[in-house]
Amino acid sequence: MKKALLAAALAALLFPAVTVAATFKAYAEVLPPLNFDENGRVGGFASELLRMMAADAGHTVQLELMPWVRAYRTVKQQPGSALYSIVRNPEREQLFRWVGPIAPRRIMVYTLATRPEVVVRKPADLLRYRHGVLAASSAASSLQQLGVPAAQLEYGQSDEVNLKKLLLGRADTVVMLDWAMQWQRQQQQLDPARIRPLWTLDQRYQYWFAFNKNTDPAVLRSLQQALDRIKADGRLAALQRRYGG
């Protein structure tokens, strides 16, 4: 037995495990600035980070944008595939394999600087206002769980649309990721002083890459190691600055 163990240890030293280069698909919804269509190419902070990680680890990744529900279902069924940018929470923990974290997630409630009467000091204050929020989003669910009636939720299909509703007075507030607000200000060329933060709705979790449960563990390890290197050498921070994080 001792000879067998010694032989196995020697083999591990002489012939270390090698991760075979893999090609995998990754799916994302449109969620600027994390993932979005950039002149026909899948771009955004998380998209560029995943490409960087795959290249560092010796893999090839193919990115595709699709509606969230379809992307979620596809990755649960397709071995080796990935889903991003996704919040890692207790409800999802056992559904996927995880690589990350890749970014903070802070959902904020904003209003116009010209609306000083809009004040939120406690969750119950949110019930007094009409909120622009993404349809079928976790932010919408959080507002409903706090007791905000559905009639007071002004649903939009994008952060861009919701911000325009706020500017037009169709909503008292707009609810979005802080990264997204900074991005939308830049894209719509808005003076930052026109918008003021009211309330932090949720900052409990972070964004991760989620992989199908049947993904090769060696591929997951190699991608996590690549991410750790990218964090350590400053490339992650530079990428965050590029996208306003």
N, C-alpha and C positions, 0 to 999 in steps of 0.2 A: 504493500500500500504506500509506504514512504517513497519507494522508488518511483511509483506511478505519479505521485504528487510532485516529486522533484522534476520528473520529466515534463509534466504539464507546465510547471512554473518556468522551466528553461525554454520550452517552446513559446510561451507567451513573451519572453524577453527577446528571443531570436526572431520571432514572427508575430509582431504586434498586430492587433486587429486593424483592418483597413476598411474605412467606410467607402463602399462602392458609390461612384457618382450616380446620382438619381435625377430623373426629370419628373417634376410634379406640377400639378395645376393648383392655382390659388384663386379664390373667388372673393369679391368684395362688392358691397353696395356703393353708391355714390355718396360720399361723406367728406366733402372738402373741409380742411386741407389734407385729411388723412388719405383719402382715395377718391379719385375722380378722373373723368376723361379729359385728357390734355391733347387736343388736336388729333384725336384718333388713337392716342396711346394712353394706356392706363398709367396715370401719374399720381402724385401726392406723396406725403411723408412716408406713410406705411408701405406704399408700393415700392418706393425707391429703397427703403430700408430692407425689404424682403429680397429685392434683386441683389443688393449688396451682400446680404448674408449668404444667399445661395452661391454667389460667385466666390466668396471667401471659403465656403465649405466645399467647393468643387461640384456643385449641383446646377441644374438648369430649372428655372421656374417659368411657367406660362401664366400670365395674369388675365383675368376676365372680370368685367363688371356685369352685375345682374341684380335684380331686385332681391332684397334681404331674405325674404321667406324662401325663395328658390335657392339662393346661395347656401343658406343654412341647411336646407333639406339635401342638397347635392353633396355637401361635405360629410354629412352624417352617413351617406350611403356609399360614397366613392373612396375606396382605400387609397391612402397616400395623399389625398387632397387637403388643402388648407382653406381656412376662412379668416377674413380680417376686414376691418379692425373690429375686434369683438371684446366685450367686457367679460372678464373671468369672474363669475360669481358662484355662490354655492349651488344654485339650480343647474348650472351648466358643467360643474366640475367633473362629473363622471361621464359626460357625453363625448368629451374630446381629449386629446393629448395636447399639452400646452408648451409653447415656446415664448419666452418674454420675461418680464413685461417690456412693452415697447414705448408706452407713453402714458402720462397721467390723464385722468378724465375728470374734468370739473364742469358740471352743468350749472349754468348761471341764469338768473332772471335779470333782464335788462329793461330799462325804459328810457324815454327821451329826457334829456337834461331840462327841457322846457316843461316837464310835468312834475313839479316839486310836490304836488298833492298825492302822487303815487308813492306810497311808503309801505315797506314790508319789514316789520320788526320781529314777527313770529309767523309760523306756518299758516295760522288761521287768517292772517291778513291777505294771503293769496286769494282767498275766496271772494274778495271784493272786486277783483279785476278780471278783464278779458285777456287771455294769453295766446299769443301766436306760438304754435308748437308744431313740430313735424308729426304728420299722421303716423299712427302705429309705432310711435317711438317710446323708449323707456321713460323719457321726460314726460310725455303725455300720461303714461301709466302712473308715474310718481305724483303728478298733480291730482289725478283722479283718486289715488289712495289717500291723499291729504284732504279729500272732500270737495275739490273744485268740480262743480257741475259740468257735464259734457257741453251744455249750452254756452259755457264761458270759455271753451277751448276753440280757438280759431285755427283750424287745421290747414297746413300748407304742405306742399310736396317737396319743398327745399328750404334751407335756411335763407337763401336769397329772397325767395317769395315772402317768407315770414318777416324779414327785416323791412321789406318794402311796405308790408301791411302796417308795421309799427310807424313808419315814417308818414304814412297816409292817414294815420289815426284810426285804422280799423281794429287795432288791438292796443291795450294799455301797456302790455309788456311783450317781450319776445324771449323765448327760452331756448338756449343753445349752448354748445360746448364753447368754452372761452377761446380756444384756438379758432373755432369757426367764426366767432364774432370778429376777432382781429383780422382774419382772412377776408370776411365780407366787407369790413370797413375799407380794406385796401382795394378790393375788387370794385366796389361801388364808389370809391374815392370820397368817402365820408370823413369829415372832420371828427376825430375821436371824441372831441368834447361834446358832440351832439348826443352821445349815448352814455348812460351811466348805469353801473351795476347796482342791483337792488338786493339780491339774495342768492346765496349758494344753495341750489336745490339738491345736489348730490355730488359727493366727491369720495365715495367709499371705495371705488374700485379703479382698476387700471385697464388699459388696452393691451391685448395679447394677440398672438397668432394661435389659432385653434386648428388642430389637425385631426383627421379621421382616426378613430381608435386603433385601426389596423395598420397605421403607418409604421414603417421600419424604425425601431428604437434607435438604431445607429444613425439614421438620417436626422432624427430629432436631436440627438446629442450633438451632432456636428453643427446643426443650425444654432443651437443654444450656445455652443462654444464660439461660433462666429459672431453672434450677437454680443457676447461678453467681450470679445476682442474689439469690436466696433465701439462699444461703450468706453473701454479702457483707453483707446488711442485717440479719442476726441471726435471721431467721425460722426457719432450719434448726435452729439451736441451741435456740431456744425449743421447737420441735416435739420435738426429742430429749429435752429435759428433761420434757416432758409425758408421754412414754412410757417414761421411766426409762433413757434411753440415756446 
